[in-house]
């Protein structure tokens, strides 16, 4: 999405989550789940803090949204995330039946949506969300680039 347009509020919130993750020493990825335009859950990478390899921002947000709604399916919900989901997270998105996926930066090395495993393109994938890449791409990519540059 061009910088000439303001970011949608859910992506701004996802970027805030990513910044909090970075401040905690986690890879800066954030996610937000919305339902009918209202934010119902947020998540940030928590792998190190929780000592949990599955605690990616998307999984954290999906778990919170399911708990909030008291159900295992999120068919009328959207997921906003700062980085293209990995194959594990893409699988969780499919299982949760997320309606629409909006993400910022592409992940040619570890992505599972438009790169790598392309989970939603597999015959075994029984649900495919609508996908909207590149929302807040520059902000998301810069946050990741700065995080890793500071660690080199």
Number of C-alpha atoms within 10 A of each C-alpha: 13 11 11 6 8 10 15 11 14 22 24 22 21 30 27 19 24 28 22 19 22 21 12 14 14 19 23 30 30 31 32 31 28 19 16 9 11 12 17 19 21 27 28 30 29 23 16 13 12 10 9 10 10 15 20 24 30 31 22 20 25 29 19 18 25 17 13 11 12 9 11 14 17 22 17 12 22 25 28 30 35 37 31 27 29 23 19 16 22 26 20 17 28 20 17 19 20 23 19 20 22 23 24 26 22 21 17 12 9 15 22 23 24 18 17 14 16 14 25 22 14 10 8 8 13 12 19 20 18 13 15 12 21 18 23 26 20 15 18 27 18 12 20 19 12 12 18 13 9 7 6 5
